Amino acid sequence: MLKNTSLQYGNHTCISYSKRPLVPRGSFVLGRWRGAHPVRQVSGNKGPKVLERQVENRPKYYGREFHGIISREKADELLGGVEGAYILRESQRQPGCYTLALRFGNQTLNYRLFYDGKHFVGEKRFESIHDLVTDGLITLYIETKASEYISKMTTNPIYEHIGYATLLREKVSRRLSRSKNESRKASVTNEEHTPVEKISSLVRRAALTHNDNHFNYEKTHNFKVHTFRGPHWCEYCANFMWGLIAQGVRCSDCGLNVHKQCSKHVPNDCQPDLKRIKKVYCCDLTTLVKAHNTQRPMVVDICIREIEARGLKSEGLYRVSGFTEHIEDVKMAFDRDGEKADISANIYPDINIITGALKLYFRDLPIPVITYDTYSKFIEAAKISNADERLEAVHEVLMLLPPAHYETLRYLMIHLKKVTMNEKDNFMNAENLGIVFGPTLMRPPEDSTLTTLHDMRYQKLIVQILIENEDVLF
């Protein structure tokens, strides 16, 4: 059962839900504020207090809170020791530079103020000075009253225990196991009355971790700063996420919500939610295979299956281009229909359209199959003159690829080896395929035309080596 822990701090009653108390009795817990809001604790019931003054020729993006060119001492005198009061002033030493003077904790705090269409003093940007000050007072209050607790809140996370997620883990695991032979999409989004759609990202992670049909590729979370509407709690430490805007970060792939400081401690176990994956093309390779719970991207499997069924003997296979608009149609079909996309001969009789769609998929990957991290190591390996040493070096770099990238490359090389075995009909040997797939599978980290041209022969050589030695290297 979930335990309701209610602790008193000053005029606030703070609540935290967990399988067991997260902190010792009497500690400060960043839970739901039932007493006065932090801003009201500082400034009374009316929120931040602006001291107004009519100043001619003030910047157009400031209002009556602007007091012109005054010193720090004068600003402190004007604020009069009123907690939560603030003014804006122009620096005497640096005309054209503006400062927010804010009264907090019995002292006047001065912050350099910037404007680029929105107001900011740090990372967060606000539509109005009032919102900026309000958010600042909340942060100052929380960090002042709970600084010790904040510094320790990542040391006892609920992430691995996930008390509330455990309640549904077994039930979800049973459902996923029953659908072992079904697609990931069907098991998550199409099964009638399934609870999976309504459960949190933590529950999904817990259930799929214990599902033996789950390909356990490691994937980092794709965290982005997020503004939450209404109270939200961190899914790593189970504490309140404070502030008016940008209270924390959300993984755009699986929906995990955590504090920014907690995001550094979350393990690389993102399980993408299929509902969040809008496209097949241009989607990160590992994200796609984890979302669909497959070993390789569906595009690769379906296209290669179609090519091997009716195109291995086609002259100039992969070298001859199909019509661009038809290739775009195939791309749209995969983005729209996923694994149900129809690329059969009835729809696309020209096999070069299918090969073009497969090459386009690889080119559109945000991170190439041969990743940016390993690119330079592959190029250096290609420059080794001794054939045996070069092969060993290539093998060592292959081991550095992410598992999903490695598996995709392995499967593609097996396919391309089959293409070369039909060279007498299609006139495509390993060298020719290396020319085609070199720049498709690997790109330099920096977008430099000069580097690309210089490395082209090494890109070709790497792919040629992979095809000729696929049985040894993989």
N, C-alpha and C positions, 0 to 999 in steps of 0.2 A: 504493500500500500504506500501511497505517497504521503509523506509527512509534511504537515503545514507548520513551518517554524516562524513564529512571530516575535520579533525583537523590538525593544523600545530604544530610541535614540533621541534624546531631547523631546521635542513635540511630535516626532515622527514615529509611526509604526511601520516597520519594514517587514515584508513577507518574502520568504524564499521557499520554493518547493523542491524537494529532493528526496532521494531514497533514504538518506540519513542527513543529519545536520551538517552543513557545509563548513561552518565555523563554530568556534566555542561560544557558549552562552554569554551574552552580553556584548558580543562583537558587533561592529557596524555591518549590516547587510544591505547591498544595493538592490533592494526589491521594490515593491510598489509603494509609492508615497501616499499614505492616507491622511497624514497631517498636512500642514501648510507646505506649499511648493517651495523648493529651494530659493527661487527668486523672491518669493514673498518673505521668506525668513530674513533675507538680506535687506529688502527695501519696503516691507509692508505689503498691504494688499493691492497696491496700485501698480506694482511692477517697477521697472527702472524709472528714475526721475530725471527728466531732461531740464536743464537750466537754460532758458531761452534768452536770446538777445537779437535785436535787429541790427544786422551789419550790412552795409552797402558793399557791393562788388564781391559778395561771397561766391564760392564755387557753386555752379548750378545744381550739382548733385548733393549739396548739403542744405540743411534747413536752418531753423532758428537755434539749433544746438551749436552752431558755429559762432565763435566769439572773436574771430580775428587773430591778429598777432599779439599773443600775450605770453608771459613767462610761466614756468612751472609753478613758481611760488604764487603767482596771481591766480592760476587755475586752482591750486589747492585752497586758496582763500575763498574763491567763489563757490566751490563745492561745499564749504562750510561744515565738513565732517558728517554730511548726510549720507548714510550707507545707500548704495545703489544709484547715487546721483552721477551725472556725467555731462561733459561738454566736449566740443571739438575746438582745437586751436591750431593756428599756424605757427610753425617754429620761428623763433626770433633768430636763431643761428643759421637756419636753412630755409629761407623763404621759398614757398611752393611745396614744402613738405608739411604734412598734417598729422596731428596727434590726437588720439582719444584719451582723455583724462577721465578716469573712472574711480569712484570711491568704493573701496572694499576692504574689510578687515581693519578698519581704523587707519587706513592709509590711502593715499592717492596713487593709483597705478597709471602709468603712461605707456601707450602702445602706438607705434608707428602705424598709420592708417593708409590704406591703398584703395584705389578705385580703378576697375577695368571694365566697367559696365555693371559691376557688383562691388559691394564693399567687403573688404577683408583685412585681417591683421595676420592671419596664418593660412592654413590650407582651406578652411571653409569660406564660402562666399555667400553673401546675404543681399537680399533685395533692398533692405533698409538698415539704417544705423540702429534703430530700435531693436530689430531682430538680432543683430550682431551683439548688442549689449546684453540682451536677454539671455542668449546662448552662452555668452561669456560669464555671466553671473551664475548660471547653473553649473557650468564647468568649474569655476573657481570655488563655489560652495562645496560641490561633491569632492573635489580634489583636496580641499582644506580639511573637511570633516572626516574624510575616509581615505586619506593618502596612504596610510599604512596598509589598510585592507586592499586597496587597489593594487599596490605593489605585490601583494601576495595572492591575488585572486586567481592567477593562472597556475598556481602550484597545487591546487586541489580541484582539478576540473572534473565535470561530470561526463565528459565526452566518452571516455572508455567504459563508464559504468551505465550511462544513459538510463537512469531509473525509469523514467516515463516511457522510453522507447522499448524497454524490455517487455513491457506489458503486451505489446503487439508483435514482437519479434517472432515468436514461435508460430503464431497464426499466419503471418505473412510468409514465413519460410515454407510452411506446408502448402500454401497456395502456389508459390513459385515452383516448388518441387513437382507438383502435379502437372504444371505446364512446361515440364522440362523439354519436350519436343516441339513446343510452340515458339513463336517469335517473341522477342522481348517486348515489342510493341503490343502484341495481343495480350500478353500476360499482365501488362501494367495498365493499359488504357482502354482495352476493348472488353475485358471480361466483365460481365454484368454483375452488379452488386459487389464488386471487389472493393476492399477498404484501402487499397494501395494508393489510389488517387488522392485520398484525403489525409494521408499520413505525412509526417514531416520528413525532411531530408535525413535526419538522424535515424529514423526508423527504417527508411529505405536502405541506408548504409548497413545497419545492423542485420537486416534480413538478408540482403544480397551477399554479405560477407559469409554467411552460413549456407548459402545455396550452392550446391555442387555443380550447377549448370552455369555458374558465374565465372567468366574469364577474368582472373584477378590481376589485371594489368594495373600497375601503379599510376596514379594520375594526380597531379597537383590541383588544388582548388583555384578557380578563376575568380578571385575576390575583386570586387569593385565597390567603391564608396557608395553607400545607399542611405537615403532618407526614409525613415520608417514613420508611418502614420499611426499614432496611438502608441501605447506602451509596448515595448519589445524587450525580450530577454536574450542574452547571449547563449547560444547552443553549445558553447564550449565550457564556460564557467558558471552558467545559470544565473548571472547577475544582470541587473537592470542596465539598459543602454541609454545613456543620458544625452541631453542636448535637444535643440530645436530641429536641426538638420544634420545630415551626415553623421548620425549617431554611431554607425558601425559600418561593416562591410557585408556584402552578400555574394555568395558564389553564383555566378550567372549560369553555371551548368547544372548544379544540383540544388541550389536554393538555401544552402547553409548560411545562417545569420550569426555573426560573431562580432565582438569588439575588434577594433583594428589591432590592438595590442595582442589580443588572443589569436588572431589569424596567423601570427608567426609560429604558434605552437601546434596548430592543427596538423595532423599527419597527412601525407599524400594519399588519401583514400577517397577522393571524390568519386561518387557514383552518379553520373549525369542522369537527370530526369528527362525522359523522352519528350515530354511536353515542352521542355525548354529548348530542344534542338529543332530549330526552324528549317534548317537546310541540310542537305547531304554534301553537296559541293561547297567548298570554302570552309568546311567545318574541320576543326582539329581532328587528326586521325584517331588519336587515343580516345578523345571525347566521343566520337561517333561509334567506335566499336564497343565502348563500355555502355553507351546509351542503348544500343541494340543487342548487347550481350552476345557478340560474335567475335570470332578470332580475328577476322579481317573486315575491312569496309565492304559492305554489300556490293558496291559498285564494282570493286575488283573481282569478287567472286562471280557475279552475274555476267559481266562483260567477258571475262576470260572463258567462262563456260560456253558462252555463245560463240566466241571466236574459235575455240577449239572444236566446236561442233560443226562449223561450216566454213572456216576461213583459213586454216593452216596452210593450204596450198595456194592461197591467193597471191598473185604476183605483187611484189612491193609492199607486203603486209607491214603496217606501221609506218612505212616510208611515204606511201601514197595517202594524200589527205582526202577526207570526205567533205561534203558540202557543209560549210560553217553553220548555216541556219538549221540544218538537220541535226548536227552535233549539239547545237543549243537546245533543240527539241528534246533530245535524249537527256540532257542535263536537267531540263525543266521537269521531265517525267520522273527522274529519280528524286528531285527535290519535292515534288508533289506527291508521288505514290510510293516512294521508298522501294522496298523489296518487291512490290507488286508491279513495278514499272515493266511495261511490255516492250522489249527490244528485239523481238523475234524477226525472222526474215519476212514475215507477212507485213510488218510495219516498216522495217528498214532492211531492204534486200541488199543494199551495198554494205559489205562488211567493214569498209573503211570508215563508215560513220561510227561504228561501234568502237573501232580502234582509236578513232579521234576523240570519242567521249571518254575513253579510259585515260588517254594521255592528258586530256583537259582536266580530269579529276586530279591527277598528280600535280599538274602545274598550278592548280588553284589551291592546293593545300597551304594553309598559313605557315606551317612548318613542314619542309619537304620530307619525303620518306627518308632520305639521308639527311639527318638534321643539321642545323646550323652549327651545333656544338661539335659535331664530328667532321664537318666539311674539311677543315684544314688538315686534319689527321689523315683523311683519305687521300687528299692531294699530295701530302708528303709521302705517303706509302706508294703512290703511283710513280713517284720520282725515283724510287729505288731501282737501280739497274739490275741487280741480281734477281732472277725470276723467283727462286725459292724464298729468299728473304722478303721480297715484295708480297708474295702470297701470304706469308706468315704475318706480315704487318697489316695487310688488309683484313685478315681473320681477327686480329686483336682489336682493330677498330670496330669491326662488326659487333663485337661483344659489348660495345659501349652504346649501341642503339637502344632506345626504349623498346620493350618487348613487343608492343603492337607494331611498331615500325619494322622491327626485325622480322616478325612473322609475315608482314605484308611484302617485304622485299624478298624473303625466301620463296614465297608462293609465286611471285612475279618472275623470279629467275628460273624456277622450274618450268614455268610456262614458256618463257623466252627460249629456253633450251629446246623445248619441243618445236618451236618455230624454226630454229637453226637445223633441226633434224629433217626439215622439209625444204632445205635450201635449194635443191634441184628444181623445185616448182616455184617457190616464192622469191628466190634469189636474195634471201636475207640471211647473212651470216652474223656471227657475234660482233664483228667489227661494225657492220652496218647498223645493227641494233644499238650498239654503244653510241654511235653518232646521234641516233634518234632519242635515246633515253638518257644520255648523259646529263644534258641541261634540264631534262624533265624531272629527274629524280634527285638532283643535287644542285643547289644554288649557293653562291657565296653569301655570308651574313651581311656584308655591306653591298648596297645596290650600286655596283660599279661596273660599267660596261667594259672598261679596260681589264678589270680582273676577270670578268666572265670570258672575254676573248682569250686572255692569256691561259686560263685554266681549261679551256674547252677540250684540248687534246688529252688532258689528264682525266677529265670527266668521262670521256669516251673510253679511255683505257680501263678505268675502274669498273664500269658496267660490263665491258668486254671480259674482264677477269672474272667477274661475278657469274656471268653466264657460262663461260667455259669451265669453271671450277665449282659450279653450284653443289655438286655432290660432295665435294671436299669441304667447302667453306661453310655450308649449312648443315 
